[in-house]
Structure formats: C-alpha cells, structure tokens
C-alpha cells in the first residue's frame, strides 16, 4: 500500500537513486533536486516542502513551495516517480497530496516550469491530464532548441 508523508532523512538515499536513474535529468538537474531534498529535511527554515510516496521504501516525491513575493501562488519544483513504478497512479497521488497541502495554506495557483525537450513529452501530457493550462514558451531558454514551458492550474 502506497502512503504519502513528509520527507525524512532516511528517504534521501532511495530518492537519490531514483533521481540518478531518471533518464531525462542531466547531472546538474540531479544536483539541484538533491539540494532541495537535503534542505527540505534539514532543521533550517525553508520554503521547500517535500512529500514522499512510500511502498516500504521511497518510490517518488513531490517538492513544492510558496512562490516568493506572492500571496497565494505555489511552485511545483519536482515531481519524480521511480521509472519502475510509473503508470500506477503514484504521480497523481503525490500531486493530489501536494494540492491538499497547498489548499490548507490558502494557495490558489500552482505553477510549473518544465523543458520542451523530447524526453519531456510524457511529463507535459501528465500536467495536462492533471488540469494544468500551458501558458507560454521561452525559446532556447535552457539551451538551443530547449524551451521553458510554463504551466498553471487555478485551484477553485
């Protein structure tokens, strides 16, 4: 049975393994993801919140937080599910738990930035299935041929 709760330090090794095995992530992206994970389980006050899906061990996570200088907007920074567990509703469960937490904090808008590179087609389709609206593309943002795509979902 999959459960979701706040990230714990003992989740980090498993989550690092998942990040390392995610074929779309470049080494610098993995390093940033790990930095946010480390920060979210530390004793340091942070805006990052991380929820982890577990089936005996961590099988995925979502990292999100209030967008600086906004009243009710949140950014979804990372949502990652172990490749071997994809297609079983874990990403949808993580998003639902994240949205519940955002609503509890009076959040009204969730924003996502992602890549336009070919490997992110499934990711973009996932966001559409969750009800996100694609707002814009900034061409060549990450590198030549790789645009930044911004998605938004307005919570009722």
MDTraj code that builds the backbone (N, CA, C; nanometers):
import mdtraj as md
import numpy as np

residues = "UNK UNK UNK UNK UNK UNK UNK UNK UNK UNK UNK UNK UNK UNK UNK UNK UNK UNK UNK UNK UNK UNK UNK UNK UNK UNK UNK UNK UNK UNK UNK UNK UNK UNK UNK UNK UNK UNK UNK UNK UNK UNK UNK UNK UNK UNK UNK UNK UNK UNK UNK UNK UNK UNK UNK UNK UNK UNK UNK UNK UNK UNK UNK UNK UNK UNK UNK UNK UNK UNK UNK UNK UNK UNK UNK UNK UNK UNK UNK UNK UNK UNK UNK UNK UNK UNK UNK UNK UNK UNK UNK UNK UNK UNK UNK UNK UNK UNK UNK UNK UNK UNK UNK UNK UNK UNK UNK UNK UNK UNK UNK UNK UNK UNK UNK UNK UNK UNK UNK UNK UNK UNK UNK UNK UNK UNK UNK UNK UNK UNK UNK UNK UNK UNK UNK UNK UNK UNK UNK UNK UNK UNK UNK UNK UNK UNK UNK UNK UNK UNK UNK UNK UNK UNK UNK UNK".split()
xyz = np.array([
    [0.0832, -0.1180, 0.0000],
    [0.0000, 0.0000, 0.0000],
    [0.0882, 0.1251, 0.0000],
    [0.0607, 0.2176, -0.0901],
    [0.1377, 0.3408, -0.1012],
    [0.0859, 0.4419, 0.0012],
    [0.1780, 0.5000, 0.0767],
    [0.1447, 0.6071, 0.1697],
    [0.2250, 0.7311, 0.1304],
    [0.1767, 0.8479, 0.1700],
    [0.2456, 0.9736, 0.1409],
    [0.2577, 1.0532, 0.2699],
    [0.3787, 1.0991, 0.2973],
    [0.4025, 1.1840, 0.4140],
    [0.5268, 1.2689, 0.3879],
    [0.5561, 1.3564, 0.4830],
    [0.6723, 1.4435, 0.4692],
    [0.8010, 1.3642, 0.4517],
    [0.8933, 1.4220, 0.3780],
    [1.0243, 1.3587, 0.3568],
    [1.0987, 1.3472, 0.4889],
    [1.1752, 1.2396, 0.5004],
    [1.2569, 1.2151, 0.6180],
    [1.4012, 1.1907, 0.5719],
    [1.4983, 1.2186, 0.6565],
    [1.6382, 1.1978, 0.6168],
    [1.6657, 1.0567, 0.5653],
    [1.5982, 0.9578, 0.6199],
    [1.6225, 0.8201, 0.5750],
    [1.5703, 0.7921, 0.4340],
    [1.4910, 0.8837, 0.3763],
    [1.4428, 0.8690, 0.2388],
    [1.5478, 0.9096, 0.1357],
    [1.6469, 0.9878, 0.1775],
    [1.7356, 1.0533, 0.0822],
    [1.8139, 0.9573, -0.0070],
    [1.8634, 0.8494, 0.0474],
    [1.9415, 0.7550, -0.0332],
    [1.8556, 0.6958, -0.1451],
    [1.7359, 0.6530, -0.1116],
    [1.6436, 0.5976, -0.2121],
    [1.6063, 0.7010, -0.3170],
    [1.5768, 0.8237, -0.2726],
    [1.5378, 0.9286, -0.3660],
    [1.6536, 0.9669, -0.4568],
    [1.7759, 0.9670, -0.4033],
    [1.8935, 0.9933, -0.4874],
    [1.9054, 0.8867, -0.5953],
    [1.8832, 0.7621, -0.5597],
    [1.8891, 0.6521, -0.6569],
    [1.7840, 0.6727, -0.7672],
    [1.6642, 0.7127, -0.7286],
    [1.5578, 0.7385, -0.8266],
    [1.5998, 0.8516, -0.9206],
    [1.6524, 0.9594, -0.8641],
    [1.6983, 1.0718, -0.9466],
    [1.8079, 1.0281, -1.0429],
    [1.9037, 0.9513, -0.9920],
    [2.0152, 0.9054, -1.0764],
    [1.9674, 0.8183, -1.1919],
    [1.8592, 0.7441, -1.1710],
    [1.8085, 0.6541, -1.2750],
    [1.7052, 0.7184, -1.3670],
    [1.6691, 0.8434, -1.3408],
    [1.5719, 0.9120, -1.4268],
    [1.6448, 0.9646, -1.5487],
    [1.6158, 0.9057, -1.6635],
    [1.6954, 0.9310, -1.7842],
    [1.6878, 1.0740, -1.8351],
    [1.5806, 1.1472, -1.8062],
    [1.5686, 1.2843, -1.8561],
    [1.6556, 1.3843, -1.7827],
    [1.6983, 1.3527, -1.6613],
    [1.7675, 1.4506, -1.5790],
    [1.9166, 1.4540, -1.6097],
    [1.9665, 1.5738, -1.6341],
    [2.1090, 1.5962, -1.6521],
    [2.1747, 1.6022, -1.5145],
    [2.3058, 1.5800, -1.5078],
    [2.3726, 1.5810, -1.3766],
    [2.3500, 1.7094, -1.2955],
    [2.3481, 1.8257, -1.3616],
    [2.3266, 1.9485, -1.2851],
    [2.1839, 1.9567, -1.2322],
    [2.0880, 1.8989, -1.3038],
    [1.9492, 1.8953, -1.2562],
    [1.9374, 1.8037, -1.1343],
    [2.0055, 1.6904, -1.1389],
    [2.0053, 1.5978, -1.0247],
    [2.0659, 1.6662, -0.9022],
    [2.1714, 1.7427, -0.9243],
    [2.2365, 1.8121, -0.8125],
    [2.1418, 1.9142, -0.7487],
    [2.0671, 1.9883, -0.8304],
    [1.9720, 2.0856, -0.7774],
    [1.8587, 2.0141, -0.7040],
    [1.8068, 1.9064, -0.7633],
    [1.6998, 1.8302, -0.6985],
    [1.7464, 1.7797, -0.5619],
    [1.8679, 1.7292, -0.5546],
    [1.9212, 1.6775, -0.4279],
    [1.9379, 1.7900, -0.3266],
    [1.9807, 1.9062, -0.3722],
    [1.9967, 2.0199, -0.2829],
    [1.8625, 2.0570, -0.2179],
    [1.7566, 2.0572, -0.2970],
    [1.6238, 2.0897, -0.2424],
    [1.5769, 1.9807, -0.1463],
    [1.6050, 1.8546, -0.1804],
    [1.5690, 1.7450, -0.0896],
    [1.6410, 1.7595, 0.0437],
    [1.7719, 1.7831, 0.0365],
    [1.8502, 1.7990, 0.1591],
    [1.7959, 1.9129, 0.2446],
    [1.7648, 2.0236, 0.1787],
    [1.7141, 2.1397, 0.2513],
    [1.5784, 2.1107, 0.3152],
    [1.4953, 2.0363, 0.2446],
    [1.3603, 2.0120, 0.2957],
    [1.3585, 1.9187, 0.4166],
    [1.4632, 1.8397, 0.4384],
    [1.4671, 1.7516, 0.5560],
    [1.5599, 1.8048, 0.6650],
    [1.6192, 1.9207, 0.6412],
    [1.7111, 1.9774, 0.7403],
    [1.6325, 2.0549, 0.8456],
    [1.7047, 2.0991, 0.9460],
    [1.6445, 2.1800, 1.0518],
    [1.6388, 2.3279, 1.0146],
    [1.6937, 2.3620, 0.8984],
    [1.6948, 2.5004, 0.8525],
    [1.5551, 2.5369, 0.8023],
    [1.5086, 2.6568, 0.8386],
    [1.3779, 2.7011, 0.7900],
    [1.3870, 2.7236, 0.6397],
    [1.2915, 2.6678, 0.5656],
    [1.2937, 2.6742, 0.4202],
    [1.1524, 2.6890, 0.3658],
    [1.1423, 2.7330, 0.2432],
    [1.0119, 2.7409, 0.1780],
    [0.9795, 2.6107, 0.1059],
    [1.0766, 2.5213, 0.0947],
    [1.0549, 2.3957, 0.0226],
    [0.9861, 2.2934, 0.1113],
    [0.8854, 2.2285, 0.0547],
    [0.8156, 2.1211, 0.1229],
    [0.8261, 1.9979, 0.0330],
    [0.8527, 1.8838, 0.0907],
    [0.8660, 1.7615, 0.0119],
    [0.7811, 1.6522, 0.0733],
    [0.6961, 1.5946, -0.0103],
    [0.6149, 1.4793, 0.0273],
    [0.6683, 1.3582, -0.0464],
    [0.6756, 1.2459, 0.0238],
    [0.7330, 1.1237, -0.0326],
    [0.6280, 1.0137, -0.0362],
    [0.6207, 0.9453, -0.1494],
    [0.5361, 0.8260, -0.1627],
    [0.6227, 0.7064, -0.1258],
    [0.5678, 0.6203, -0.0402],
    [0.6433, 0.5028, 0.0057],
    [0.5613, 0.3760, -0.0104],
    [0.6300, 0.2725, -0.0523],
    [0.5781, 0.1361, -0.0541],
    [0.6902, 0.0534, 0.0075],
    [0.6999, 0.0543, 0.1388],
    [0.8113, 0.0027, 0.2175],
    [0.9316, 0.0956, 0.2073],
    [0.9648, 0.1423, 0.0875],
    [1.0715, 0.2404, 0.0690],
    [1.0182, 0.3508, -0.0220],
    [1.0923, 0.4597, -0.0307],
    [1.0504, 0.5724, -0.1134],
    [1.0447, 0.5306, -0.2602],
    [0.9325, 0.5660, -0.3261],
    [0.9156, 0.5346, -0.4690],
    [0.8919, 0.6607, -0.5516],
    [0.8866, 0.7766, -0.4864],
    [0.8688, 0.9018, -0.5577],
    [0.8493, 1.0157, -0.4600],
    [0.8537, 1.1368, -0.5144],
    [0.8331, 1.2526, -0.4280],
    [0.7864, 1.3720, -0.5091],
    [0.7333, 1.4700, -0.4371],
    [0.6978, 1.5988, -0.4942],
    [0.7569, 1.7062, -0.4041],
    [0.8244, 1.8024, -0.4657],
    [0.8826, 1.9156, -0.3934],
    [0.8129, 2.0417, -0.4434],
    [0.7657, 2.1229, -0.3510],
    [0.6890, 2.2415, -0.3862],
    [0.7092, 2.3475, -0.2796],
    [0.6628, 2.4683, -0.3083],
    [0.6720, 2.5731, -0.2088],
    [0.6051, 2.7002, -0.2561],
    [0.5784, 2.7867, -0.1623],
    [0.5166, 2.9157, -0.1918],
    [0.6123, 2.9960, -0.2800],
    [0.5577, 3.0569, -0.3837],
    [0.6376, 3.1406, -0.4724],
    [0.6718, 3.2701, -0.3992],
    [0.8007, 3.3041, -0.3918],
    [0.8380, 3.4268, -0.3206],
    [0.7624, 3.5490, -0.3734],
    [0.7289, 3.6370, -0.2815],
    [0.6637, 3.7654, -0.3084],
    [0.5216, 3.7515, -0.3633],
    [0.4557, 3.6391, -0.3350],
    [0.3168, 3.6215, -0.3758],
    [0.2333, 3.5881, -0.2535],
    [0.1039, 3.6149, -0.2644],
    [0.0124, 3.5855, -0.1539],
    [-0.0368, 3.4416, -0.1543],
    [-0.0603, 3.3850, -0.2729],
    [-0.1267, 3.2550, -0.2776],
    [-0.0827, 3.1671, -0.3963],
    [0.0375, 3.1904, -0.4459],
    [0.0888, 3.1119, -0.5576],
    [0.1980, 3.0179, -0.5080],
    [0.1943, 2.8951, -0.5587],
    [0.2925, 2.7933, -0.5224],
    [0.3592, 2.7415, -0.6488],
    [0.4857, 2.7046, -0.6357],
    [0.5590, 2.6397, -0.7436],
    [0.5719, 2.4919, -0.7141],
    [0.5468, 2.4107, -0.8149],
    [0.5774, 2.2686, -0.8081],
    [0.7153, 2.2560, -0.8729],
    [0.8164, 2.2257, -0.7922],
    [0.9538, 2.2226, -0.8409],
    [0.9905, 2.0887, -0.9031],
    [0.9562, 1.9817, -0.8360],
    [0.9919, 1.8483, -0.8842],
    [0.8806, 1.7511, -0.8484],
    [0.8456, 1.6670, -0.9416],
    [0.7622, 1.5512, -0.9110],
    [0.8286, 1.4355, -0.9845],
    [0.8731, 1.3384, -0.9076],
    [0.9550, 1.2297, -0.9621],
    [0.9025, 1.0979, -0.9082],
    [0.8818, 1.0020, -0.9981],
    [0.8399, 0.8674, -0.9598],
    [0.9401, 0.7695, -1.0185],
    [0.9790, 0.6726, -0.9391],
    [1.0688, 0.5671, -0.9859],
    [1.0164, 0.5120, -1.1183],
    [1.1041, 0.5030, -1.2168],
    [1.0646, 0.4565, -1.3509],
    [0.9935, 0.3213, -1.3454],
    [1.0329, 0.2348, -1.2536],
    [0.9717, 0.1019, -1.2422],
    [0.8305, 0.1078, -1.1838],
    [0.7943, 0.2218, -1.1244],
    [0.6632, 0.2361, -1.0601],
    [0.5700, 0.3297, -1.1368],
    [0.6176, 0.3849, -1.2472],
    [0.5342, 0.4780, -1.3231],
    [0.4157, 0.4039, -1.3848],
    [0.3057, 0.4771, -1.4009],
    [0.1858, 0.4184, -1.4589],
    [0.0938, 0.3537, -1.3570],
    [0.1258, 0.3684, -1.2283],
    [0.0444, 0.3095, -1.1218],
    [-0.0279, 0.4149, -1.0377],
    [-0.0332, 0.5390, -1.0863],
    [-0.1058, 0.6439, -1.0160],
    [-0.0288, 0.7134, -0.9053],
    [0.1000, 0.6853, -0.8920],
    [0.1781, 0.7451, -0.7829],
    [0.1977, 0.8949, -0.8055],
    [0.2251, 0.9350, -0.9285],
    [0.2398, 1.0766, -0.9589],
    [0.1124, 1.1529, -0.9307],
    [0.0007, 1.0950, -0.9698],
    [-0.1304, 1.1583, -0.9447],
    [-0.1565, 1.1675, -0.7941],
    [-0.1222, 1.0629, -0.7186],
    [-0.1388, 1.0637, -0.5732],
    [-0.0513, 1.1717, -0.5095],
    [0.0739, 1.1809, -0.5526],
    [0.1634, 1.2837, -0.4996],
    [0.1091, 1.4230, -0.5287],
    [0.0618, 1.4428, -0.6518],
    [0.0068, 1.5744, -0.6858],
    [-0.1160, 1.6054, -0.5986],
    [-0.2043, 1.5086, -0.5814],
    [-0.3257, 1.5307, -0.5014],
    [-0.2895, 1.5692, -0.3576],
    [-0.1905, 1.5030, -0.3001],
    [-0.1485, 1.5347, -0.1635],
    [-0.0832, 1.6724, -0.1574],
    [-0.0071, 1.7064, -0.2611],
    [0.0529, 1.8385, -0.2679],
    [-0.0558, 1.9455, -0.2784],
    [-0.1547, 1.9222, -0.3639],
    [-0.2625, 2.0189, -0.3805],
    [-0.3398, 2.0369, -0.2499],
    [-0.3619, 1.9285, -0.1786],
    [-0.4299, 1.9382, -0.0487],
    [-0.3498, 2.0280, 0.0457],
    [-0.2184, 2.0091, 0.0495],
    [-0.1325, 2.0906, 0.1359],
    [-0.1338, 2.2375, 0.0924],
    [-0.1333, 2.2609, -0.0388],
    [-0.1383, 2.3981, -0.0907],
    [-0.2690, 2.4649, -0.0499],
    [-0.3798, 2.3937, -0.0651],
    [-0.5101, 2.4491, -0.0265],
    [-0.5138, 2.4804, 0.1233],
    [-0.4552, 2.3939, 0.2063],
    [-0.4510, 2.4179, 0.3509],
    [-0.3747, 2.5451, 0.3843],
    [-0.2830, 2.5834, 0.2960],
    [-0.2038, 2.7051, 0.3153],
    [-0.2622, 2.8228, 0.2354],
    [-0.3902, 2.8122, 0.2016],
    [-0.4636, 2.9150, 0.1282],
    [-0.4069, 2.9414, -0.0107],
    [-0.3436, 2.8412, -0.0703],
    [-0.2933, 2.8551, -0.2057],
    [-0.4060, 2.8533, -0.3072],
    [-0.3908, 2.9325, -0.4126],
    [-0.4926, 2.9414, -0.5171],
    [-0.4380, 2.9091, -0.6556],
    [-0.3071, 2.9164, -0.6708],
    [-0.2441, 2.8946, -0.8014],
    [-0.1242, 2.8029, -0.7830],
    [-0.1105, 2.7050, -0.8740],
    [0.0088, 2.6197, -0.8783],
    [0.0739, 2.6416, -1.0142],
    [0.2032, 2.6671, -1.0112],
    [0.2793, 2.6962, -1.1322],
    [0.3909, 2.5932, -1.1486],
    [0.4157, 2.5543, -1.2734],
    [0.5216, 2.4584, -1.3042],
    [0.6022, 2.5114, -1.4217],
    [0.7333, 2.4986, -1.4138],
    [0.8204, 2.5257, -1.5270],
    [0.8864, 2.3947, -1.5663],
    [0.8877, 2.3666, -1.6976],
    [0.9487, 2.2423, -1.7444],
    [1.0130, 2.2634, -1.8804],
    [1.0815, 2.1623, -1.9246],
    [1.1557, 2.1652, -2.0501],
    [1.0688, 2.1219, -2.1677],
    [1.1032, 2.1719, -2.2853],
    [1.0343, 2.1299, -2.4074],
    [1.1076, 2.0148, -2.4764],
    [1.2184, 1.9698, -2.4202],
    [1.2966, 1.8656, -2.4877],
    [1.2133, 1.7389, -2.5054],
    [1.2491, 1.6623, -2.6049],
    [1.1726, 1.5441, -2.6473],
    [1.1413, 1.4489, -2.5312],
    [1.2324, 1.4309, -2.4405],
    [1.2122, 1.3393, -2.3298],
    [1.1056, 1.3825, -2.2306],
    [1.0579, 1.5056, -2.2430],
    [0.9593, 1.5574, -2.1500],
    [0.8169, 1.5535, -2.2038],
    [0.7941, 1.4877, -2.3156],
    [0.6591, 1.4770, -2.3722],
    [0.5620, 1.4125, -2.2736],
    [0.6031, 1.3032, -2.2100],
    [0.5154, 1.2363, -2.1132],
    [0.4876, 1.3254, -1.9923],
    [0.5870, 1.4011, -1.9509],
    [0.5709, 1.4928, -1.8381],
    [0.4669, 1.5996, -1.8710],
    [0.4792, 1.6579, -1.9894],
    [0.3835, 1.7606, -2.0315],
    [0.2423, 1.7030, -2.0409],
    [0.2298, 1.5833, -2.0956],
    [0.0979, 1.5186, -2.1054],
    [0.0406, 1.4932, -1.9663],
    [0.1244, 1.4553, -1.8707],
    [0.0817, 1.4340, -1.7325],
    [0.0241, 1.5634, -1.6744],
    [0.0928, 1.6749, -1.6939],
    [0.0435, 1.8024, -1.6425],
    [-0.0915, 1.8388, -1.7046],
    [-0.1055, 1.8133, -1.8338],
    [-0.2352, 1.8393, -1.8990],
    [-0.3453, 1.7528, -1.8374],
    [-0.3150, 1.6255, -1.8117],
    [-0.4153, 1.5360, -1.7522],
    [-0.4562, 1.5822, -1.6125],
    [-0.3651, 1.6473, -1.5420],
    [-0.3959, 1.6987, -1.4081],
    [-0.4781, 1.8268, -1.4138],
    [-0.4979, 1.8812, -1.5328],
    [-0.5778, 2.0027, -1.5470],
    [-0.4967, 2.1303, -1.5568],
    [-0.3669, 2.1182, -1.5809],
    [-0.2843, 2.2370, -1.5973],
    [-0.3020, 2.2952, -1.7368],
    [-0.2913, 2.4258, -1.7435],
    [-0.3001, 2.5011, -1.8683],
    [-0.1578, 2.5441, -1.9067],
    [-0.1225, 2.5263, -2.0315],
    [0.0081, 2.5675, -2.0806],
    [0.0019, 2.7167, -2.1115],
    [0.0878, 2.7954, -2.0457],
    [0.0817, 2.9409, -2.0618],
    [0.1763, 2.9958, -2.1665],
    [0.3025, 2.9534, -2.1630],
    [0.3973, 3.0119, -2.2568],
    [0.5191, 2.9242, -2.2796],
    [0.5927, 2.9624, -2.3815],
    [0.7205, 2.9008, -2.4161],
    [0.8227, 3.0137, -2.4279],
    [0.9384, 2.9930, -2.3711],
    [1.0503, 3.0840, -2.3941],
    [1.1546, 3.0036, -2.4705],
    [1.1673, 3.0331, -2.5973],
    [1.2568, 2.9567, -2.6848],
    [1.4012, 2.9620, -2.6360],
    [1.4697, 2.8493, -2.6534],
    [1.6137, 2.8386, -2.6243],
    [1.6491, 2.8791, -2.4808],
    [1.5568, 2.8621, -2.3886],
    [1.5770, 2.9044, -2.2500],
    [1.6873, 2.8224, -2.1826],
    [1.6751, 2.6902, -2.1867],
    [1.7723, 2.6038, -2.1188],
    [1.8997, 2.5875, -2.2007],
    [1.8810, 2.5717, -2.3295],
    [1.9899, 2.5587, -2.4268],
    [1.9260, 2.5699, -2.5641],
    [2.0041, 2.5798, -2.6666],
    [1.9482, 2.5901, -2.8016],
    [1.8519, 2.4748, -2.8273],
    [1.7324, 2.5093, -2.8710],
    [1.6317, 2.4081, -2.9025],
    [1.5529, 2.3565, -2.7834],
    [1.5809, 2.4048, -2.6640],
    [1.5126, 2.3563, -2.5434],
    [1.4448, 2.4744, -2.4733],
    [1.3154, 2.4861, -2.4982],
    [1.2372, 2.5972, -2.4429],
    [1.1918, 2.5690, -2.3006],
    [1.1652, 2.6761, -2.2288],
    [1.0983, 2.6685, -2.0993],
    [0.9483, 2.6746, -2.1272],
    [0.8731, 2.5810, -2.0702],
    [0.7273, 2.5824, -2.0809],
    [0.6730, 2.6064, -1.9408],
    [0.5824, 2.7014, -1.9295],
    [0.5185, 2.7309, -1.8016],
    [0.3753, 2.6798, -1.8052],
    [0.3394, 2.6036, -1.7027],
    [0.2033, 2.5521, -1.6838],
    [0.1452, 2.6172, -1.5591],
    [0.0129, 2.6324, -1.5566],
    [-0.0520, 2.6867, -1.4380],
    [-0.1852, 2.6141, -1.4165],
    [-0.2201, 2.6022, -1.2908],
    [-0.3514, 2.5482, -1.2550],
    [-0.4093, 2.6379, -1.1473],
    [-0.5306, 2.6853, -1.1720],
    [-0.6009, 2.7695, -1.0755],
    [-0.6888, 2.6783, -0.9911],
    [-0.6669, 2.6802, -0.8612],
    [-0.7433, 2.5969, -0.7696],
    [-0.8709, 2.6709, -0.7326],
    [-0.9832, 2.5999, -0.7376],
    [-1.1099, 2.6673, -0.7063],
    [-1.1344, 2.6677, -0.5565],
])
top = md.Topology()
chain = top.add_chain()
for i, resn in enumerate(residues, 1):
    res = top.add_residue(resn, chain, resSeq=i)
    for name in ("N", "CA", "C"):
        top.add_atom(name, md.element.get_by_symbol(name[0]), res)
traj = md.Trajectory(xyz[None], top)
